[in-house]
Amino acid sequence: MAKTKLLQKVEVDFILLATVLLLVAIGVIMVYSASSYSALNSKNFKYDDMYFLKKQGLAAIMGLVALFIVEKIDYHKLKKITGKLIIVTIILLLVVLAFHPINGARRWIPIPGFNLQPSEIAKYVIVLILAKAIEKNGDRIKKFFPNFIVYLLIAAFFAGLVYIEKNLSIATVIMVVSIIIMFVGGARLKHIASILACGVIPLGIYFTMSVGYRHTRFLAFLDPWKYSQKEGYQICQSLLALGSGGLKGLGLGQSRQKCYYIPEPYNDFIFSIIGEELGLIGCVFIIILFIVLIQRGIRIAMRSRDTYGTLLAIGITSVLAVQAIINVAVVTNSMPVTGVPLPFISYGGSSLLFNLIAVGILLNISSQTT
């Protein structure tokens, strides 16, 4: 891939910016709506119904400030710090293993007032690595060995570190996004197909079936009502929430399933609460916003001044798109339950902060078109 067209300095993609700002605003409101009951009735949250609102609101402010700062920085400067980011990310992914597990997983590094989740950094660092490497090596990615395999092994290395934390969902996102970047970067379809058929899919089946709780989650996916009191409980409650919302919903703040029926409804299953309170109309509106975001991301990639910008834009857009698709699919029982947050909407400071930083990069790319 090679692009040598004349550069024009233009305004950032306002539609993308407005879409993201709207998603963040909806996310902060829905985090409060979904969490207020749990927070108000729990000593752990100081009986403060605004506990999660304050934390998510602070993360949103920090993220938006970072977005507008990053948007002003030429994305090509990322090449110079990619090596340092790799080292920092690997260190953080190893350091997190030293902390006490939460719900059986080691994913967070506690910082006063904030829990840092290194995997949220890793999913974007792999985008930077592959974008830089593919641009530098050009059409050599068409060779199965060494380039294609080396890129795949780099992605697998980061995915493996994330998997050790017992975070298969983000590890999967890293691998899927990496394959998308390599395909756009010029990798041959037959090479990708052979890796999927001989490696990725068999490994995915193994990781799913070899661990007890993942195996039972898969069985619950096939027939959630049969396991409605055990492994299928969460998805059954999610479906009840979506169904009870009807067309227009019960009204903002009126969810019943958030009252200890859906565990931590402000996290990965917040889309269920949206469906219950805002109905099918609210769900469709959220999905449309993500479709617009994806469309603008692809448009930015296609109009980028160079291969590096194209691959960065595709990578960032893919991270957000893959997570949104998986989250909605899980909540609607279109795939087995896995812990992937809904970008910009689910509760989580690290996720929101780094997603907004990534959007800042995307906006900078949009300001440099051919």
C-alpha positions in Angstrom: 0.0 0.0 0.0 1.3 3.4 -0.9 -0.2 6.9 -0.8 1.5 10.0 -2.1 -1.4 12.4 -2.6 -1.3 16.1 -1.8 -2.1 16.9 1.9 -4.8 19.3 2.8 -5.4 20.6 6.4 -9.1 20.5 7.2 -11.3 20.6 10.2 -11.7 17.5 12.3 -14.6 15.1 11.5 -17.4 17.0 13.4 -19.9 14.1 12.9 -17.5 11.7 14.5 -16.9 14.0 17.4 -20.6 14.8 17.9 -21.4 11.0 17.8 -18.8 10.2 20.5 -19.8 13.1 22.7 -23.4 11.9 22.5 -22.4 8.3 23.4 -20.4 9.6 26.4 -23.3 11.7 27.6 -25.7 8.8 27.3 -23.2 6.5 29.0 -22.8 8.8 32.0 -26.6 9.1 32.4 -27.2 5.4 32.0 -24.4 4.5 34.4 -26.1 6.6 37.0 -29.5 5.2 36.2 -28.3 1.6 36.3 -26.1 1.9 39.4 -28.1 4.3 41.7 -30.1 1.5 43.4 -27.1 -0.7 44.1 -25.0 2.2 45.3 -27.7 3.6 47.6 -28.2 0.3 49.3 -24.6 -0.9 49.7 -22.1 -0.1 52.5 -19.3 -0.7 50.0 -20.5 2.3 48.0 -21.1 4.5 51.1 -24.9 4.4 50.6 -24.3 7.1 47.9 -26.6 6.7 44.9 -24.2 9.0 43.0 -21.1 6.9 43.7 -20.7 5.5 40.2 -21.9 8.7 38.6 -19.1 10.7 40.2 -16.4 8.2 39.2 -17.7 7.8 35.6 -18.2 11.6 35.3 -14.6 12.2 36.4 -13.3 9.6 33.9 -15.4 11.3 31.2 -13.9 14.7 32.0 -10.4 13.3 32.0 -11.0 11.5 28.8 -12.5 14.4 27.0 -9.6 16.7 28.1 -7.2 14.0 26.8 -9.1 13.7 23.6 -8.9 17.4 22.7 -5.2 17.4 23.6 -4.3 14.4 21.5 -6.4 15.7 18.6 -3.9 18.5 18.3 -0.9 16.2 18.1 0.2 14.9 14.7 -0.4 11.2 14.7 2.9 10.5 13.0 4.6 11.4 16.3 3.2 8.2 17.7 5.8 6.3 15.7 8.6 7.7 17.9 7.0 6.6 21.1 5.7 3.2 20.0 8.7 1.4 21.4 8.4 3.1 24.8 4.6 2.3 24.9 5.4 -1.4 24.2 7.8 -1.6 27.2 5.4 0.3 29.5 2.4 -1.9 28.4 4.3 -5.2 28.9 5.5 -4.0 32.4 1.9 -3.1 33.4 0.5 -6.4 32.0 3.0 -8.2 34.3 2.7 -5.9 37.3 -1.1 -6.4 37.4 -0.5 -10.1 38.1 1.0 -9.2 41.5 -2.3 -7.7 42.8 -5.0 -9.6 44.6 -7.6 -11.0 42.2 -11.1 -9.4 41.9 -13.8 -11.9 41.1 -11.1 -14.4 40.2 -9.3 -12.2 37.7 -6.2 -10.0 38.0 -7.1 -7.1 35.6 -6.7 -3.9 37.6 -3.8 -1.9 39.2 -5.3 0.1 42.1 -4.3 3.7 42.0 -5.8 6.2 44.5 -9.2 7.2 43.1 -8.7 5.1 40.0 -8.2 1.4 38.9 -5.9 1.1 35.9 -6.7 -1.7 33.5 -3.6 -2.4 31.4 -5.5 -4.5 28.9 -7.3 -1.3 27.8 -3.9 0.0 26.8 -2.7 -3.2 25.2 -5.6 -3.3 22.7 -4.5 0.0 21.3 -0.7 -0.5 21.5 -1.1 -3.5 19.2 -2.8 -1.2 16.7 0.2 1.2 16.9 2.7 -1.7 16.5 1.1 -3.3 13.5 0.4 0.0 11.7 4.0 1.1 12.0 5.4 -2.4 11.1 3.2 -2.9 8.1 3.8 0.6 6.7 7.6 0.1 7.1 7.7 -3.3 5.4 5.1 -2.6 2.7 4.0 -5.5 0.5 6.2 -8.0 2.4 3.1 -8.8 4.5 2.0 -10.8 1.5 4.7 -13.3 2.4 3.4 -15.9 4.9 6.9 -16.2 6.4 8.3 -14.3 8.1 6.3 -11.1 8.0 2.7 -12.4 8.3 3.6 -14.9 11.0 5.7 -12.4 12.9 2.9 -9.9 13.0 0.5 -12.6 14.2 2.9 -13.8 16.9 3.3 -10.2 18.2 -0.5 -10.0 18.5 -0.6 -13.4 20.1 2.0 -12.3 22.6 0.0 -9.4 23.9 -3.2 -11.4 23.7 -1.5 -14.1 25.8 -0.4 -11.7 28.5 -4.0 -10.4 28.7 -5.4 -14.0 28.8 -3.1 -14.8 31.8 -5.1 -12.2 33.7 -8.2 -14.3 33.0 -9.5 -11.8 30.4 -10.2 -14.0 27.4 -12.7 -11.4 26.0 -10.1 -8.6 25.5 -7.5 -11.1 24.3 -10.0 -12.2 21.6 -10.6 -8.5 20.7 -6.8 -8.1 20.3 -6.6 -11.0 17.9 -9.7 -10.1 15.9 -8.5 -6.5 15.5 -5.0 -7.6 14.5 -6.3 -9.8 11.8 -8.5 -7.0 10.5 -5.5 -4.6 10.4 -3.3 -7.2 8.6 -6.0 -7.9 6.0 -6.4 -4.1 5.3 -2.6 -3.9 5.3 -2.4 -6.3 2.4 -2.2 -9.8 3.9 -3.4 -12.5 1.6 -6.9 -13.9 2.3 -5.7 -17.5 2.0 -3.1 -16.9 4.7 -5.7 -15.4 7.0 -8.1 -18.3 6.2 -5.5 -20.9 6.9 -4.6 -19.4 10.3 -8.2 -19.1 11.3 -8.9 -22.7 10.2 -5.8 -24.3 11.7 -5.0 -22.1 14.7 -7.4 -19.4 15.9 -10.7 -21.3 15.7 -9.4 -24.5 17.2 -7.7 -22.6 20.0 -10.9 -20.6 20.6 -12.8 -23.9 21.0 -10.1 -25.3 23.3 -10.1 -22.2 25.6 -13.9 -22.3 25.7 -14.3 -26.0 26.5 -11.2 -26.5 28.7 -12.3 -24.2 31.5 -15.3 -25.3 33.5 -17.2 -21.9 33.8 -16.6 -21.1 30.1 -18.0 -24.5 29.1 -21.1 -24.0 31.2 -21.5 -20.5 29.8 -21.6 -22.1 26.3 -24.2 -24.6 27.4 -26.2 -21.8 28.9 -26.0 -19.9 25.6 -27.6 -22.8 23.8 -30.5 -23.0 26.3 -30.4 -20.2 28.9 -33.8 -21.1 30.4 -32.6 -24.6 31.2 -29.8 -23.0 33.3 -31.9 -20.0 34.5 -30.9 -20.5 38.1 -27.2 -21.0 37.5 -25.0 -20.2 34.5 -27.9 -18.9 32.4 -29.2 -16.6 35.2 -27.6 -13.4 33.9 -28.6 -13.8 30.3 -32.2 -14.7 31.3 -32.5 -11.6 33.4 -31.0 -9.6 30.5 -33.7 -11.0 28.1 -36.4 -10.2 30.6 -35.1 -6.6 30.9 -35.1 -6.2 27.1 -38.5 -7.8 26.7 -40.2 -5.8 29.4 -39.0 -2.5 27.9 -41.2 -3.0 24.9 -41.1 -0.3 22.2 -40.8 2.9 24.3 -39.4 1.5 27.6 -40.5 1.8 31.2 -38.9 5.3 31.5 -35.5 6.5 32.6 -34.6 5.3 36.1 -37.6 2.9 36.2 -35.7 -0.4 35.6 -36.7 -3.3 37.8 -33.9 -5.7 36.7 -31.2 -3.3 38.1 -32.5 -4.0 41.6 -30.2 -7.0 42.2 -31.6 -9.1 39.4 -28.8 -8.4 36.9 -25.4 -8.4 38.7 -23.5 -5.2 38.3 -26.0 -3.8 35.7 -23.9 -0.7 35.1 -21.1 -2.8 33.6 -21.2 -5.2 30.6 -25.0 -5.6 30.7 -25.9 -1.9 30.7 -27.4 -2.3 27.3 -30.1 -4.5 28.9 -31.0 -1.6 31.2 -31.1 0.7 28.2 -33.6 -1.6 26.6 -35.7 -1.8 29.7 -35.8 1.9 30.4 -35.7 3.3 26.9 -37.1 0.5 25.0 -36.5 -0.7 21.4 -36.3 2.9 20.3 -33.4 3.6 22.7 -31.5 0.4 21.7 -31.9 1.2 18.0 -30.7 4.8 18.6 -27.6 3.5 20.4 -26.9 1.0 17.6 -27.3 3.8 15.0 -24.8 5.9 16.8 -22.2 3.1 16.7 -23.0 2.5 13.0 -22.3 6.2 12.3 -19.1 6.0 14.4 -17.9 3.0 12.4 -18.8 4.6 9.0 -16.9 7.8 9.9 -13.9 5.7 11.1 -13.8 3.8 7.8 -14.2 7.1 5.8 -11.3 8.6 7.7 -9.2 5.5 6.9 -10.0 5.7 3.2 -9.2 9.4 3.0 -6.0 9.2 5.1 -2.8 10.8 3.6 -0.8 7.6 4.1 -0.8 3.9 4.9 0.1 4.5 8.5 -3.0 6.7 9.0 -5.2 4.3 7.2 -4.1 1.4 9.4 -4.3 3.4 12.6 -7.8 4.5 11.7 -8.9 1.0 10.8 -7.4 -0.4 14.0 -9.0 2.2 16.3 -12.4 1.8 14.6 -12.1 -2.0 14.7 -11.4 -2.0 18.5 -14.6 0.0 19.1 -16.7 -1.8 16.5 -15.7 -5.3 17.7 -16.4 -4.5 21.3 -19.8 -2.9 20.5 -20.8 -5.9 18.4 -19.7 -8.5 21.0 -21.4 -6.6 23.8 -24.8 -6.3 22.0 -24.5 -9.9 20.9 -23.9 -11.1 24.4 -26.7 -9.1 25.9 -29.2 -10.4 23.3 -27.9 -14.0 23.7 -26.6 -14.0 20.1 -23.3 -15.4 21.5 -22.0 -16.8 24.8 -21.6 -14.5 27.7 -18.2 -12.8 27.8 -17.0 -9.7 29.6 -16.7 -7.0 27.0 -17.9 -3.5 27.9 -20.0 -1.4 25.6 -17.6 1.4 24.5 -18.3 4.9 26.0 -21.4 3.6 27.9 -20.4 0.8 30.3 -19.0 1.8 33.6 -15.2 1.8 33.7 -12.7 4.6 34.0 -9.8 2.9 32.1 -12.0 1.9 29.2 -13.6 5.3 28.8 -10.3 7.2 29.2 -8.3 5.2 26.6 -11.2 4.9 24.2 -11.5 8.7 24.2 -7.7 9.1 23.7 -8.0 6.7 20.7 -10.8 8.8 19.3 -8.5 11.9 19.7 -6.0 10.1 17.4 -8.7 9.3 15.0 -9.8 12.9 14.9 -6.3 14.0 14.2 -6.1 11.7 11.2 -9.4 13.1 10.0 -7.8 16.6 10.0 -5.1 15.5 7.5 -6.8 14.3 4.3 -5.7 13.8 0.7 
